[in-house]
């Protein structure tokens, strides 16, 4: 029989807002929106005071200000958030043997087996208090036998609270909650379940598994298991990949600038999409040019944290000009994005407009669903992923 699992989920409440309030205490207690310009920007995060008016992340800032006209709009500072996240990560790293960092403000900790030496809930409570004391940031946590129930417990404990769901009580805890509280349950699935009178998780618990699989396909079992507190998801030990890169070797040496740039655009698109898929952003880009005699030249430059192609592609083209003597044919071309850190693409678009954000979200949604390069820029269309040998570096 497997050991009784004990999983803690940690979430830093309104993380960006909380960090900004540390630097400007006058924001405490006020409706705050973190994001781009009021005209065409998008909400990256908002305070609970703004959420009461229906404001939420990914909403156009102008729409948010219609709902909450008195809100204060603050342009985000990713450097501050990254630094605060590292501070929290360090405290967790020094306090527990096994943890997983899933985003800039979210962690899972595996306490399984530690109940022989510690009262796990008490240890988790002390860890939360230490983070609050050392960082000045509000934090919530949930604890249970699995990742999903713990995450849902955290959401029930917010803001700035904690909740323990004892072993064997998972279904009782979940039953009264709305089905929309299940992580990953999309709006269209919710609407479909509503048509069958399924509104609470208790209704899902009573539903026949075969019925759910009939109306929802493979997702039926996933949702049924989550509703019944079944989650064998493991805690993957925390590690940070530092760079992501790809190279292309030509069949014959090439000096056609347009073809080289077309390949570079396609490679950069591919890497940027991978970053967004993994909730990562890069602050350094580099290019490698290898000539027929294997002489290799590299150029790199620091950039603001991003996973946006419209920023990366001009930078890569500029580096090509510096690295390549255009009279010499090229044997190999490579692109590398490095100095990676956690953080969704959206939070790095404080300066950007909502149309561009929507474009990236739409492209990623299609590519993640139907395969990479289903949609891409016209400049990269001539090149398919089959021509590449992408590889990751840890």
Short mmCIF file of the C-alpha atoms (twelve columns), coordinates in Angstrom:
data_MODEL
# 
_entry.id   MODEL 
# 
loop_
_atom_site.group_PDB 
_atom_site.id 
_atom_site.type_symbol 
_atom_site.label_atom_id 
_atom_site.label_alt_id 
_atom_site.label_comp_id 
_atom_site.label_asym_id 
_atom_site.label_seq_id 
_atom_site.Cartn_x 
_atom_site.Cartn_y 
_atom_site.Cartn_z 
_atom_site.pdbx_PDB_model_num 
ATOM 1   C CA . UNK A 1   0.000   0.000  0.000   1 
ATOM 2   C CA . UNK A 2   1.387   3.400  -0.984  1 
ATOM 3   C CA . UNK A 3   2.194   6.008  1.648   1 
ATOM 4   C CA . UNK A 4   -0.485  8.477  2.661   1 
ATOM 5   C CA . UNK A 5   0.281   11.583 0.607   1 
ATOM 6   C CA . UNK A 6   0.396   15.089 2.040   1 
ATOM 7   C CA . UNK A 7   0.648   17.925 -0.491  1 
ATOM 8   C CA . UNK A 8   0.774   21.650 0.225   1 
ATOM 9   C CA . UNK A 9   -0.124  24.261 -2.397  1 
ATOM 10  C CA . UNK A 10  1.128   27.835 -1.911  1 
ATOM 11  C CA . UNK A 11  -0.120  30.909 -3.748  1 
ATOM 12  C CA . UNK A 12  1.083   34.470 -3.207  1 
ATOM 13  C CA . UNK A 13  -2.094  36.582 -3.116  1 
ATOM 14  C CA . UNK A 14  -2.451  39.248 -5.844  1 
ATOM 15  C CA . UNK A 15  1.304   38.902 -6.184  1 
ATOM 16  C CA . UNK A 16  2.109   41.834 -8.474  1 
ATOM 17  C CA . UNK A 17  -0.174  44.161 -6.512  1 
ATOM 18  C CA . UNK A 18  1.319   43.026 -3.185  1 
ATOM 19  C CA . UNK A 19  4.857   43.676 -4.460  1 
ATOM 20  C CA . UNK A 20  3.898   47.158 -5.719  1 
ATOM 21  C CA . UNK A 21  2.266   47.940 -2.339  1 
ATOM 22  C CA . UNK A 22  5.562   47.188 -0.608  1 
ATOM 23  C CA . UNK A 23  7.184   49.944 -2.670  1 
ATOM 24  C CA . UNK A 24  4.176   52.301 -2.427  1 
ATOM 25  C CA . UNK A 25  2.115   51.734 0.755   1 
ATOM 26  C CA . UNK A 26  -0.416  54.382 -0.383  1 
ATOM 27  C CA . UNK A 27  -1.818  51.641 -2.699  1 
ATOM 28  C CA . UNK A 28  -2.877  49.500 0.302   1 
ATOM 29  C CA . UNK A 29  -6.639  49.080 0.519   1 
ATOM 30  C CA . UNK A 30  -7.240  50.676 -2.885  1 
ATOM 31  C CA . UNK A 31  -8.446  49.262 -6.195  1 
ATOM 32  C CA . UNK A 32  -5.220  48.665 -8.163  1 
ATOM 33  C CA . UNK A 33  -4.734  47.456 -11.737 1 
ATOM 34  C CA . UNK A 34  -1.308  46.291 -12.922 1 
ATOM 35  C CA . UNK A 35  -0.874  46.478 -16.673 1 
ATOM 36  C CA . UNK A 36  -0.347  48.530 -19.787 1 
ATOM 37  C CA . UNK A 37  -1.793  51.832 -20.895 1 
ATOM 38  C CA . UNK A 38  -5.405  52.752 -20.153 1 
ATOM 39  C CA . UNK A 39  -6.124  53.157 -23.886 1 
ATOM 40  C CA . UNK A 40  -5.012  49.824 -25.337 1 
ATOM 41  C CA . UNK A 41  -3.327  47.885 -22.535 1 
ATOM 42  C CA . UNK A 42  -4.419  44.691 -20.806 1 
ATOM 43  C CA . UNK A 43  -4.801  43.899 -17.097 1 
ATOM 44  C CA . UNK A 44  -1.894  41.711 -15.943 1 
ATOM 45  C CA . UNK A 45  -3.157  41.561 -12.340 1 
ATOM 46  C CA . UNK A 46  -5.496  43.434 -10.020 1 
ATOM 47  C CA . UNK A 47  -6.240  43.826 -6.311  1 
ATOM 48  C CA . UNK A 48  -9.183  42.195 -4.545  1 
ATOM 49  C CA . UNK A 49  -10.704 45.680 -4.216  1 
ATOM 50  C CA . UNK A 50  -10.803 45.890 -8.043  1 
ATOM 51  C CA . UNK A 51  -12.020 42.289 -8.450  1 
ATOM 52  C CA . UNK A 52  -15.193 43.153 -6.506  1 
ATOM 53  C CA . UNK A 53  -16.182 45.284 -9.513  1 
ATOM 54  C CA . UNK A 54  -15.674 42.397 -11.962 1 
ATOM 55  C CA . UNK A 55  -12.130 43.274 -13.029 1 
ATOM 56  C CA . UNK A 56  -9.894  40.284 -13.870 1 
ATOM 57  C CA . UNK A 57  -6.576  39.540 -15.568 1 
ATOM 58  C CA . UNK A 58  -6.394  39.526 -19.395 1 
ATOM 59  C CA . UNK A 59  -9.251  42.048 -19.538 1 
ATOM 60  C CA . UNK A 60  -8.626  45.206 -21.650 1 
ATOM 61  C CA . UNK A 61  -7.608  48.010 -19.264 1 
ATOM 62  C CA . UNK A 62  -10.189 50.404 -20.700 1 
ATOM 63  C CA . UNK A 63  -12.956 47.867 -19.974 1 
ATOM 64  C CA . UNK A 64  -11.605 47.420 -16.425 1 
ATOM 65  C CA . UNK A 65  -11.713 51.187 -15.882 1 
ATOM 66  C CA . UNK A 66  -15.349 51.304 -17.019 1 
ATOM 67  C CA . UNK A 67  -16.176 48.702 -14.344 1 
ATOM 68  C CA . UNK A 68  -13.968 50.348 -11.705 1 
ATOM 69  C CA . UNK A 69  -13.349 54.022 -12.690 1 
ATOM 70  C CA . UNK A 70  -11.539 54.882 -9.438  1 
ATOM 71  C CA . UNK A 71  -8.898  52.145 -9.901  1 
ATOM 72  C CA . UNK A 72  -5.230  53.176 -9.923  1 
ATOM 73  C CA . UNK A 73  -3.346  51.841 -12.959 1 
ATOM 74  C CA . UNK A 74  0.288   50.906 -12.269 1 
ATOM 75  C CA . UNK A 75  2.725   49.889 -15.006 1 
ATOM 76  C CA . UNK A 76  4.357   46.671 -13.850 1 
ATOM 77  C CA . UNK A 77  8.006   46.117 -13.057 1 
ATOM 78  C CA . UNK A 78  8.904   42.525 -13.884 1 
ATOM 79  C CA . UNK A 79  12.310  42.847 -12.255 1 
ATOM 80  C CA . UNK A 80  10.655  43.534 -8.886  1 
ATOM 81  C CA . UNK A 81  8.363   40.525 -9.223  1 
ATOM 82  C CA . UNK A 82  11.171  38.213 -10.262 1 
ATOM 83  C CA . UNK A 83  13.278  39.333 -7.285  1 
ATOM 84  C CA . UNK A 84  10.386  38.833 -4.816  1 
ATOM 85  C CA . UNK A 85  9.672   35.389 -6.294  1 
ATOM 86  C CA . UNK A 86  13.327  34.367 -5.876  1 
ATOM 87  C CA . UNK A 87  13.195  35.504 -2.243  1 
ATOM 88  C CA . UNK A 88  10.176  33.255 -1.572  1 
ATOM 89  C CA . UNK A 89  11.763  30.363 -3.506  1 
ATOM 90  C CA . UNK A 90  14.896  30.584 -1.366  1 
ATOM 91  C CA . UNK A 91  12.890  30.359 1.889   1 
ATOM 92  C CA . UNK A 92  10.986  27.300 0.608   1 
ATOM 93  C CA . UNK A 93  14.202  25.690 -0.659  1 
ATOM 94  C CA . UNK A 94  15.778  26.002 2.809   1 
ATOM 95  C CA . UNK A 95  12.681  24.681 4.598   1 
ATOM 96  C CA . UNK A 96  11.506  21.555 2.742   1 
ATOM 97  C CA . UNK A 97  13.130  18.603 0.930   1 
ATOM 98  C CA . UNK A 98  10.871  18.490 -2.167  1 
ATOM 99  C CA . UNK A 99  9.011   21.305 -3.895  1 
ATOM 100 C CA . UNK A 100 7.832   22.330 -7.343  1 
ATOM 101 C CA . UNK A 101 7.608   25.913 -8.580  1 
ATOM 102 C CA . UNK A 102 4.844   26.060 -11.183 1 
ATOM 103 C CA . UNK A 103 4.849   29.820 -11.819 1 
ATOM 104 C CA . UNK A 104 6.323   33.047 -10.484 1 
ATOM 105 C CA . UNK A 105 3.884   33.016 -7.515  1 
ATOM 106 C CA . UNK A 106 2.794   29.397 -7.078  1 
ATOM 107 C CA . UNK A 107 4.421   26.337 -5.460  1 
ATOM 108 C CA . UNK A 108 3.654   22.732 -4.457  1 
ATOM 109 C CA . UNK A 109 5.425   21.063 -1.526  1 
ATOM 110 C CA . UNK A 110 5.434   17.302 -0.893  1 
ATOM 111 C CA . UNK A 111 5.266   16.480 2.843   1 
ATOM 112 C CA . UNK A 112 4.589   12.774 2.235   1 
ATOM 113 C CA . UNK A 113 6.345   10.663 4.890   1 
ATOM 114 C CA . UNK A 114 7.324   13.687 6.982   1 
ATOM 115 C CA . UNK A 115 4.403   13.071 9.368   1 
ATOM 116 C CA . UNK A 116 6.673   10.560 11.149  1 
ATOM 117 C CA . UNK A 117 8.857   13.465 12.274  1 
ATOM 118 C CA . UNK A 118 6.654   16.567 12.094  1 
ATOM 119 C CA . UNK A 119 3.099   17.776 12.369  1 
ATOM 120 C CA . UNK A 120 2.946   18.672 8.656   1 
ATOM 121 C CA . UNK A 121 0.139   21.221 8.963   1 
ATOM 122 C CA . UNK A 122 1.955   22.964 11.786  1 
ATOM 123 C CA . UNK A 123 5.195   23.023 9.781   1 
ATOM 124 C CA . UNK A 124 3.282   24.450 6.778   1 
ATOM 125 C CA . UNK A 125 1.716   27.110 9.028   1 
ATOM 126 C CA . UNK A 126 5.146   28.107 10.343  1 
ATOM 127 C CA . UNK A 127 6.538   28.230 6.790   1 
ATOM 128 C CA . UNK A 128 3.707   30.526 5.727   1 
ATOM 129 C CA . UNK A 129 4.343   32.829 8.697   1 
ATOM 130 C CA . UNK A 130 8.069   32.938 7.904   1 
ATOM 131 C CA . UNK A 131 7.410   33.932 4.274   1 
ATOM 132 C CA . UNK A 132 4.986   36.656 5.396   1 
ATOM 133 C CA . UNK A 133 7.455   37.936 8.025   1 
ATOM 134 C CA . UNK A 134 10.563  37.862 5.800   1 
ATOM 135 C CA . UNK A 135 9.007   39.191 2.577   1 
ATOM 136 C CA . UNK A 136 6.053   41.280 3.770   1 
ATOM 137 C CA . UNK A 137 3.867   39.545 1.169   1 
ATOM 138 C CA . UNK A 138 0.439   37.987 1.878   1 
ATOM 139 C CA . UNK A 139 0.255   34.260 1.137   1 
ATOM 140 C CA . UNK A 140 -2.391  31.524 1.200   1 
ATOM 141 C CA . UNK A 141 -2.046  27.749 1.260   1 
ATOM 142 C CA . UNK A 142 -4.096  24.590 1.061   1 
ATOM 143 C CA . UNK A 143 -3.083  21.117 2.237   1 
ATOM 144 C CA . UNK A 144 -4.571  17.722 1.356   1 
ATOM 145 C CA . UNK A 145 -3.731  14.337 -0.160  1 
ATOM 146 C CA . UNK A 146 -3.320  15.651 -3.731  1 
ATOM 147 C CA . UNK A 147 -2.332  18.615 -5.881  1 
ATOM 148 C CA . UNK A 148 -5.807  19.469 -7.210  1 
ATOM 149 C CA . UNK A 149 -7.633  19.440 -3.857  1 
ATOM 150 C CA . UNK A 150 -4.795  21.443 -2.259  1 
ATOM 151 C CA . UNK A 151 -4.972  24.075 -5.022  1 
ATOM 152 C CA . UNK A 152 -8.746  24.313 -4.605  1 
ATOM 153 C CA . UNK A 153 -8.310  24.580 -0.820  1 
ATOM 154 C CA . UNK A 154 -5.891  27.485 -1.353  1 
ATOM 155 C CA . UNK A 155 -8.479  29.243 -3.520  1 
ATOM 156 C CA . UNK A 156 -11.083 28.796 -0.759  1 
ATOM 157 C CA . UNK A 157 -8.609  30.117 1.854   1 
ATOM 158 C CA . UNK A 158 -7.860  33.361 -0.035  1 
ATOM 159 C CA . UNK A 159 -7.180  36.103 0.682   1 
ATOM 160 C CA . UNK A 160 -4.318  35.553 3.121   1 
ATOM 161 C CA . UNK A 161 -5.581  32.349 4.707   1 
ATOM 162 C CA . UNK A 162 -4.946  28.615 5.014   1 
ATOM 163 C CA . UNK A 163 -7.052  25.466 4.852   1 
ATOM 164 C CA . UNK A 164 -6.391  21.788 5.612   1 
ATOM 165 C CA . UNK A 165 -8.557  19.073 4.052   1 
ATOM 166 C CA . UNK A 166 -8.017  15.861 6.105   1 
ATOM 167 C CA . UNK A 167 -7.462  12.510 4.403   1 
ATOM 168 C CA . UNK A 168 -10.796 10.900 3.573   1 
ATOM 169 C CA . UNK A 169 -12.637 14.246 3.619   1 
ATOM 170 C CA . UNK A 170 -11.743 15.332 0.066   1 
ATOM 171 C CA . UNK A 171 -15.174 14.567 -1.438  1 
ATOM 172 C CA . UNK A 172 -16.962 16.330 1.455   1 
ATOM 173 C CA . UNK A 173 -14.840 19.439 0.911   1 
ATOM 174 C CA . UNK A 174 -15.402 19.453 -2.852  1 
ATOM 175 C CA . UNK A 175 -19.133 18.590 -2.941  1 
ATOM 176 C CA . UNK A 176 -20.658 22.056 -2.255  1 
ATOM 177 C CA . UNK A 177 -18.297 23.926 -4.628  1 
ATOM 178 C CA . UNK A 178 -19.357 25.096 -8.100  1 
ATOM 179 C CA . UNK A 179 -17.993 22.969 -10.971 1 
ATOM 180 C CA . UNK A 180 -16.126 26.045 -12.259 1 
ATOM 181 C CA . UNK A 181 -13.795 25.759 -9.255  1 
ATOM 182 C CA . UNK A 182 -12.129 22.672 -10.792 1 
ATOM 183 C CA . UNK A 183 -8.786  23.820 -12.275 1 
ATOM 184 C CA . UNK A 184 -8.700  23.506 -16.046 1 
ATOM 185 C CA . UNK A 185 -12.481 23.203 -16.475 1 
ATOM 186 C CA . UNK A 186 -13.193 25.579 -19.359 1 
ATOM 187 C CA . UNK A 187 -16.239 27.742 -19.964 1 
ATOM 188 C CA . UNK A 188 -17.592 25.616 -22.850 1 
ATOM 189 C CA . UNK A 189 -17.369 22.425 -20.739 1 
ATOM 190 C CA . UNK A 190 -19.163 24.175 -17.878 1 
ATOM 191 C CA . UNK A 191 -21.979 25.268 -20.206 1 
ATOM 192 C CA . UNK A 192 -22.315 21.724 -21.548 1 
ATOM 193 C CA . UNK A 193 -22.568 20.312 -18.004 1 
ATOM 194 C CA . UNK A 194 -25.124 22.986 -17.026 1 
ATOM 195 C CA . UNK A 195 -27.448 21.721 -19.778 1 
ATOM 196 C CA . UNK A 196 -27.537 18.367 -17.918 1 
ATOM 197 C CA . UNK A 197 -28.268 20.072 -14.587 1 
ATOM 198 C CA . UNK A 198 -24.715 19.596 -13.301 1 
ATOM 199 C CA . UNK A 199 -23.785 22.766 -11.411 1 
ATOM 200 C CA . UNK A 200 -22.088 21.649 -8.189  1 
ATOM 201 C CA . UNK A 201 -19.189 19.236 -7.787  1 
ATOM 202 C CA . UNK A 202 -21.591 17.022 -5.795  1 
ATOM 203 C CA . UNK A 203 -23.553 16.557 -9.051  1 
ATOM 204 C CA . UNK A 204 -20.357 15.401 -10.792 1 
ATOM 205 C CA . UNK A 205 -19.616 12.991 -7.931  1 
ATOM 206 C CA . UNK A 206 -23.042 11.377 -8.426  1 
ATOM 207 C CA . UNK A 207 -22.753 11.317 -12.235 1 
ATOM 208 C CA . UNK A 208 -21.990 8.044  -14.031 1 
ATOM 209 C CA . UNK A 209 -18.435 7.980  -15.383 1 
ATOM 210 C CA . UNK A 210 -19.543 6.440  -18.708 1 
ATOM 211 C CA . UNK A 211 -22.094 9.237  -19.146 1 
ATOM 212 C CA . UNK A 212 -19.405 11.898 -18.590 1 
ATOM 213 C CA . UNK A 213 -17.068 10.153 -21.056 1 
ATOM 214 C CA . UNK A 214 -19.889 10.036 -23.613 1 
ATOM 215 C CA . UNK A 215 -20.616 13.775 -23.462 1 
ATOM 216 C CA . UNK A 216 -17.061 15.034 -22.815 1 
ATOM 217 C CA . UNK A 217 -14.768 12.401 -24.344 1 
ATOM 218 C CA . UNK A 218 -11.408 11.863 -22.614 1 
ATOM 219 C CA . UNK A 219 -11.994 14.958 -20.458 1 
ATOM 220 C CA . UNK A 220 -14.909 13.101 -18.817 1 
ATOM 221 C CA . UNK A 221 -12.631 10.833 -16.770 1 
ATOM 222 C CA . UNK A 222 -10.280 13.718 -15.898 1 
ATOM 223 C CA . UNK A 223 -13.186 15.801 -14.541 1 
ATOM 224 C CA . UNK A 224 -14.776 12.845 -12.716 1 
ATOM 225 C CA . UNK A 225 -11.473 12.043 -10.982 1 
ATOM 226 C CA . UNK A 226 -10.920 15.682 -9.972  1 
ATOM 227 C CA . UNK A 227 -14.495 15.896 -8.623  1 
ATOM 228 C CA . UNK A 228 -13.855 12.790 -6.507  1 
ATOM 229 C CA . UNK A 229 -10.531 14.049 -5.149  1 
ATOM 230 C CA . UNK A 230 -8.496  11.504 -7.144  1 
ATOM 231 C CA . UNK A 231 -5.152  12.989 -8.183  1 
ATOM 232 C CA . UNK A 232 -1.918  11.024 -8.457  1 
ATOM 233 C CA . UNK A 233 0.001   13.986 -9.905  1 
ATOM 234 C CA . UNK A 234 3.597   13.937 -8.658  1 
ATOM 235 C CA . UNK A 235 5.634   16.855 -7.352  1 
ATOM 236 C CA . UNK A 236 8.358   17.377 -9.951  1 
ATOM 237 C CA . UNK A 237 11.536  18.627 -8.219  1 
ATOM 238 C CA . UNK A 238 12.222  22.269 -8.918  1 
ATOM 239 C CA . UNK A 239 14.773  23.048 -11.610 1 
ATOM 240 C CA . UNK A 240 15.264  26.070 -13.817 1 
ATOM 241 C CA . UNK A 241 16.268  25.605 -17.433 1 
ATOM 242 C CA . UNK A 242 18.596  28.455 -18.268 1 
ATOM 243 C CA . UNK A 243 18.379  28.508 -22.066 1 
ATOM 244 C CA . UNK A 244 16.491  27.209 -25.077 1 
ATOM 245 C CA . UNK A 245 18.022  26.952 -28.542 1 
ATOM 246 C CA . UNK A 246 17.729  25.547 -32.038 1 
ATOM 247 C CA . UNK A 247 20.104  25.157 -34.987 1 
ATOM 248 C CA . UNK A 248 19.769  24.549 -38.729 1 
ATOM 249 C CA . UNK A 249 22.474  23.058 -40.949 1 
ATOM 250 C CA . UNK A 250 22.072  23.790 -44.667 1 
ATOM 251 C CA . UNK A 251 22.362  20.978 -47.236 1 
ATOM 252 C CA . UNK A 252 24.717  23.237 -49.175 1 
ATOM 253 C CA . UNK A 253 26.343  26.474 -48.041 1 
ATOM 254 C CA . UNK A 254 24.091  29.496 -48.508 1 
ATOM 255 C CA . UNK A 255 24.524  33.268 -48.809 1 
ATOM 256 C CA . UNK A 256 20.914  34.177 -49.699 1 
ATOM 257 C CA . UNK A 257 20.031  36.830 -47.102 1 
ATOM 258 C CA . UNK A 258 16.264  36.473 -47.582 1 
ATOM 259 C CA . UNK A 259 16.345  32.694 -47.117 1 
ATOM 260 C CA . UNK A 260 18.568  32.980 -44.033 1 
ATOM 261 C CA . UNK A 261 16.245  35.585 -42.485 1 
ATOM 262 C CA . UNK A 262 13.188  33.429 -43.305 1 
ATOM 263 C CA . UNK A 263 14.735  30.520 -41.420 1 
ATOM 264 C CA . UNK A 264 15.715  32.776 -38.516 1 
ATOM 265 C CA . UNK A 265 12.143  34.100 -38.221 1 
ATOM 266 C CA . UNK A 266 10.755  30.562 -38.170 1 
ATOM 267 C CA . UNK A 267 13.297  29.392 -35.573 1 
ATOM 268 C CA . UNK A 268 12.629  32.399 -33.351 1 
ATOM 269 C CA . UNK A 269 8.860   31.837 -33.584 1 
ATOM 270 C CA . UNK A 270 9.345   28.219 -32.566 1 
ATOM 271 C CA . UNK A 271 11.463  29.093 -29.514 1 
ATOM 272 C CA . UNK A 272 9.198   31.970 -28.421 1 
ATOM 273 C CA . UNK A 273 6.124   29.718 -28.596 1 
ATOM 274 C CA . UNK A 274 7.937   27.105 -26.451 1 
ATOM 275 C CA . UNK A 275 8.749   29.796 -23.881 1 
ATOM 276 C CA . UNK A 276 5.107   30.877 -23.714 1 
ATOM 277 C CA . UNK A 277 3.965   27.270 -23.433 1 
ATOM 278 C CA . UNK A 278 6.254   26.794 -20.424 1 
ATOM 279 C CA . UNK A 279 5.446   30.152 -18.790 1 
ATOM 280 C CA . UNK A 280 8.972   31.434 -19.337 1 
ATOM 281 C CA . UNK A 281 10.530  34.674 -20.532 1 
ATOM 282 C CA . UNK A 282 14.070  35.415 -21.754 1 
ATOM 283 C CA . UNK A 283 16.352  38.404 -21.182 1 
ATOM 284 C CA . UNK A 284 19.212  37.497 -23.527 1 
ATOM 285 C CA . UNK A 285 19.228  36.535 -27.185 1 
ATOM 286 C CA . UNK A 286 22.095  35.150 -29.232 1 
ATOM 287 C CA . UNK A 287 22.873  34.032 -32.755 1 
ATOM 288 C CA . UNK A 288 25.460  31.561 -34.067 1 
ATOM 289 C CA . UNK A 289 26.860  31.628 -37.610 1 
ATOM 290 C CA . UNK A 290 29.140  28.845 -38.869 1 
ATOM 291 C CA . UNK A 291 30.980  29.129 -42.188 1 
ATOM 292 C CA . UNK A 292 32.055  26.369 -44.609 1 
ATOM 293 C CA . UNK A 293 35.454  26.035 -42.901 1 
ATOM 294 C CA . UNK A 294 33.676  25.527 -39.518 1 
ATOM 295 C CA . UNK A 295 34.775  28.968 -38.307 1 
ATOM 296 C CA . UNK A 296 32.000  30.012 -35.913 1 
ATOM 297 C CA . UNK A 297 30.884  33.503 -34.846 1 
ATOM 298 C CA . UNK A 298 28.376  34.348 -32.117 1 
ATOM 299 C CA . UNK A 299 26.703  37.599 -31.102 1 
ATOM 300 C CA . UNK A 300 24.406  38.195 -28.158 1 
ATOM 301 C CA . UNK A 301 22.573  41.050 -26.484 1 
ATOM 302 C CA . UNK A 302 20.562  41.719 -23.335 1 
ATOM 303 C CA . UNK A 303 16.894  42.615 -23.775 1 
ATOM 304 C CA . UNK A 304 13.907  43.317 -21.521 1 
ATOM 305 C CA . UNK A 305 12.267  40.100 -20.288 1 
ATOM 306 C CA . UNK A 306 9.959   38.830 -23.013 1 
ATOM 307 C CA . UNK A 307 8.598   35.887 -24.982 1 
ATOM 308 C CA . UNK A 308 7.224   38.108 -27.735 1 
ATOM 309 C CA . UNK A 309 8.307   37.460 -31.301 1 
ATOM 310 C CA . UNK A 310 7.738   41.036 -32.445 1 
ATOM 311 C CA . UNK A 311 10.495  42.022 -29.987 1 
ATOM 312 C CA . UNK A 312 12.761  38.994 -30.506 1 
ATOM 313 C CA . UNK A 313 12.738  38.835 -34.321 1 
ATOM 314 C CA . UNK A 314 14.103  42.374 -34.975 1 
ATOM 315 C CA . UNK A 315 16.765  41.716 -32.324 1 
ATOM 316 C CA . UNK A 316 17.818  38.457 -33.984 1 
ATOM 317 C CA . UNK A 317 17.957  40.102 -37.440 1 
ATOM 318 C CA . UNK A 318 20.135  42.860 -35.997 1 
ATOM 319 C CA . UNK A 319 22.520  40.278 -34.470 1 
ATOM 320 C CA . UNK A 320 22.742  38.522 -37.859 1 
ATOM 321 C CA . UNK A 321 24.083  41.745 -39.418 1 
ATOM 322 C CA . UNK A 322 26.799  41.898 -36.743 1 
ATOM 323 C CA . UNK A 323 27.734  38.194 -36.815 1 
ATOM 324 C CA . UNK A 324 27.688  37.506 -40.555 1 
ATOM 325 C CA . UNK A 325 30.146  38.717 -43.160 1 
ATOM 326 C CA . UNK A 326 27.645  38.692 -46.029 1 
ATOM 327 C CA . UNK A 327 30.261  37.815 -48.632 1 
ATOM 328 C CA . UNK A 328 30.774  34.399 -47.034 1 
ATOM 329 C CA . UNK A 329 28.303  31.505 -47.434 1 
ATOM 330 C CA . UNK A 330 26.892  29.997 -44.226 1 
ATOM 331 C CA . UNK A 331 26.940  26.311 -43.303 1 
ATOM 332 C CA . UNK A 332 24.916  26.527 -40.039 1 
ATOM 333 C CA . UNK A 333 22.716  29.103 -38.312 1 
ATOM 334 C CA . UNK A 334 21.539  28.947 -34.675 1 
ATOM 335 C CA . UNK A 335 19.358  30.959 -32.278 1 
ATOM 336 C CA . UNK A 336 19.488  30.836 -28.476 1 
ATOM 337 C CA . UNK A 337 17.264  32.551 -25.895 1 
ATOM 338 C CA . UNK A 338 18.749  32.544 -22.396 1 
ATOM 339 C CA . UNK A 339 18.591  33.970 -18.850 1 
ATOM 340 C CA . UNK A 340 15.145  32.392 -18.608 1 
ATOM 341 C CA . UNK A 341 12.856  32.839 -15.651 1 
ATOM 342 C CA . UNK A 342 9.261   31.978 -14.798 1 
ATOM 343 C CA . UNK A 343 6.503   34.346 -15.768 1 
ATOM 344 C CA . UNK A 344 3.665   34.170 -18.246 1 
ATOM 345 C CA . UNK A 345 3.940   36.049 -21.525 1 
ATOM 346 C CA . UNK A 346 1.081   38.327 -20.591 1 
ATOM 347 C CA . UNK A 347 2.781   39.886 -17.569 1 
ATOM 348 C CA . UNK A 348 5.591   41.087 -19.787 1 
ATOM 349 C CA . UNK A 349 3.301   43.069 -22.020 1 
ATOM 350 C CA . UNK A 350 2.751   46.056 -19.747 1 
ATOM 351 C CA . UNK A 351 3.805   48.242 -22.675 1 
ATOM 352 C CA . UNK A 352 1.797   46.324 -25.261 1 
ATOM 353 C CA . UNK A 353 -1.676  46.589 -26.683 1 
ATOM 354 C CA . UNK A 354 -4.572  44.183 -26.370 1 
ATOM 355 C CA . UNK A 355 -4.767  43.399 -30.114 1 
ATOM 356 C CA . UNK A 356 -1.234  42.029 -30.083 1 
ATOM 357 C CA . UNK A 357 -1.867  40.022 -26.899 1 
ATOM 358 C CA . UNK A 358 -5.025  38.537 -28.414 1 
ATOM 359 C CA . UNK A 359 -3.047  37.615 -31.546 1 
ATOM 360 C CA . UNK A 360 -0.404  35.713 -29.556 1 
ATOM 361 C CA . UNK A 361 -3.043  33.996 -27.415 1 
ATOM 362 C CA . UNK A 362 -4.959  32.921 -30.533 1 
ATOM 363 C CA . UNK A 363 -1.801  31.693 -32.322 1 
ATOM 364 C CA . UNK A 364 -0.647  29.721 -29.286 1 
ATOM 365 C CA . UNK A 365 -4.081  28.194 -28.727 1 
ATOM 366 C CA . UNK A 366 -4.222  26.913 -32.321 1 
ATOM 367 C CA . UNK A 367 -0.605  25.722 -32.369 1 
ATOM 368 C CA . UNK A 368 -0.858  23.944 -28.986 1 
ATOM 369 C CA . UNK A 369 -4.055  22.219 -30.141 1 
ATOM 370 C CA . UNK A 370 -3.163  21.278 -33.725 1 
ATOM 371 C CA . UNK A 371 0.639   21.173 -33.608 1 
ATOM 372 C CA . UNK A 372 3.475   23.651 -33.821 1 
ATOM 373 C CA . UNK A 373 3.628   25.944 -36.861 1 
ATOM 374 C CA . UNK A 374 -0.055  25.487 -37.769 1 
ATOM 375 C CA . UNK A 375 -0.122  29.289 -37.853 1 
ATOM 376 C CA . UNK A 376 2.916   31.528 -38.106 1 
ATOM 377 C CA . UNK A 377 4.160   34.735 -39.708 1 
ATOM 378 C CA . UNK A 378 4.198   34.834 -43.497 1 
ATOM 379 C CA . UNK A 379 7.987   35.330 -43.274 1 
ATOM 380 C CA . UNK A 380 8.357   31.942 -41.599 1 
ATOM 381 C CA . UNK A 381 5.891   29.958 -43.711 1 
ATOM 382 C CA . UNK A 382 8.460   28.628 -46.181 1 
ATOM 383 C CA . UNK A 383 10.155  26.731 -43.394 1 
ATOM 384 C CA . UNK A 384 8.615   23.797 -41.543 1 
ATOM 385 C CA . UNK A 385 9.695   22.412 -38.182 1 
ATOM 386 C CA . UNK A 386 10.806  19.183 -39.866 1 
ATOM 387 C CA . UNK A 387 13.904  21.071 -41.080 1 
ATOM 388 C CA . UNK A 388 15.046  21.798 -37.539 1 
ATOM 389 C CA . UNK A 389 16.861  19.989 -34.775 1 
ATOM 390 C CA . UNK A 390 15.611  21.886 -31.741 1 
ATOM 391 C CA . UNK A 391 17.277  21.033 -28.475 1 
ATOM 392 C CA . UNK A 392 16.947  22.304 -24.917 1 
ATOM 393 C CA . UNK A 393 19.703  23.040 -22.488 1 
ATOM 394 C CA . UNK A 394 19.299  22.703 -18.750 1 
# 
